[in-house]
Amino acid sequence: IIRDLPFDELPVAARTEKKWLMVNLMGIKSEYYFDSIRLNRDLWKDEGLKRMMAPSFIFAQLCEQSPEGDRFISRYKPKAIPSIYFIDPRTGASKLTIHEIPNTFVAADLERHIQLFLRDNNLGHTNHFQSEPKIKTQQQFIESSDEEVLPVMYEDEDLQRLKKENQELFRDQDE
């Protein structure tokens, strides 16, 4: 599922295919290495996750010490490595950033974030996770790469599940 393109060409490919861009920023420094390898083992090799991502995402892995990684870091200024970014290929804006990924984060957790993301975001075409509008009752805040805090609405049960299982994923910068 990985696209091996220069960073500047990834959004072009995603726009052409009408897909979101998902980037995993990995590290090879000793303090990041194990966590990056764990994501490869626990997430990116999962066949179900690959099948879920294929229709809606172009996926790239960038190493923080490569020229492509340097360009990415310069633009998105990550708070942690490894991180996962959901990027709008039309604007280059990070729509969702998952950072400080806990050791317990598995493919099913990312699949749930993908479902919620695709339900609440579109690129002008229908995807299989979009449904009729539901009454949205609470907000959870996530960070965008440009330091804005964007509200994302989830139904109560979605919000409670995400809060319980993934409290550390969307930590406010001031904490």
Secondary structure in CASP SS format (residue, H / E / C, confidence):
PFRMAT SS
TARGET T0000
AUTHOR 0000-0000-0000
METHOD secondary structure of the structure
MODEL  1
I C 1.00
I E 1.00
R C 1.00
D C 1.00
L C 1.00
P C 1.00
F H 1.00
D H 1.00
E H 1.00
L H 1.00
P H 1.00
V H 1.00
A H 1.00
A H 1.00
R H 1.00
T H 1.00
E H 1.00
K C 1.00
K C 1.00
W E 1.00
L E 1.00
M E 1.00
V E 1.00
N E 1.00
L E 1.00
M E 1.00
G C 1.00
I C 1.00
K C 1.00
S H 1.00
E H 1.00
Y H 1.00
Y H 1.00
F H 1.00
D H 1.00
S H 1.00
I H 1.00
R H 1.00
L H 1.00
N H 1.00
R H 1.00
D H 1.00
L H 1.00
W H 1.00
K C 1.00
D C 1.00
E H 1.00
G H 1.00
L H 1.00
K H 1.00
R H 1.00
M H 1.00
M H 1.00
A C 1.00
P C 1.00
S C 1.00
F E 1.00
I E 1.00
F E 1.00
A E 1.00
Q E 1.00
L E 1.00
C E 1.00
E C 1.00
Q C 1.00
S C 1.00
P H 1.00
E H 1.00
G H 1.00
D H 1.00
R H 1.00
F H 1.00
I H 1.00
S H 1.00
R H 1.00
Y H 1.00
K C 1.00
P C 1.00
K C 1.00
A C 1.00
I C 1.00
P C 1.00
S E 1.00
I E 1.00
Y E 1.00
F E 1.00
I E 1.00
D C 1.00
P C 1.00
R C 1.00
T C 1.00
G C 1.00
A C 1.00
S E 1.00
K E 1.00
L E 1.00
T E 1.00
I E 1.00
H C 1.00
E C 1.00
I C 1.00
P C 1.00
N C 1.00
T C 1.00
F C 1.00
V C 1.00
A H 1.00
A H 1.00
D H 1.00
L H 1.00
E H 1.00
R H 1.00
H H 1.00
I H 1.00
Q H 1.00
L H 1.00
F H 1.00
L H 1.00
R H 1.00
D H 1.00
N C 1.00
N C 1.00
L C 1.00
G C 1.00
H C 1.00
T C 1.00
N C 1.00
H C 1.00
F C 1.00
Q C 1.00
S C 1.00
E C 1.00
P C 1.00
K C 1.00
I C 1.00
K C 1.00
T C 1.00
Q E 1.00
Q E 1.00
Q E 1.00
F E 1.00
I E 1.00
E E 1.00
S C 1.00
S C 1.00
D C 1.00
E C 1.00
E C 1.00
V E 1.00
L E 1.00
P E 1.00
V E 1.00
M E 1.00
Y E 1.00
E C 1.00
D H 1.00
E H 1.00
D H 1.00
L H 1.00
Q H 1.00
R H 1.00
L H 1.00
K H 1.00
K H 1.00
E H 1.00
N C 1.00
Q C 1.00
E C 1.00
L C 1.00
F C 1.00
R C 1.00
D C 1.00
Q C 1.00
D C 1.00
E C 1.00
END
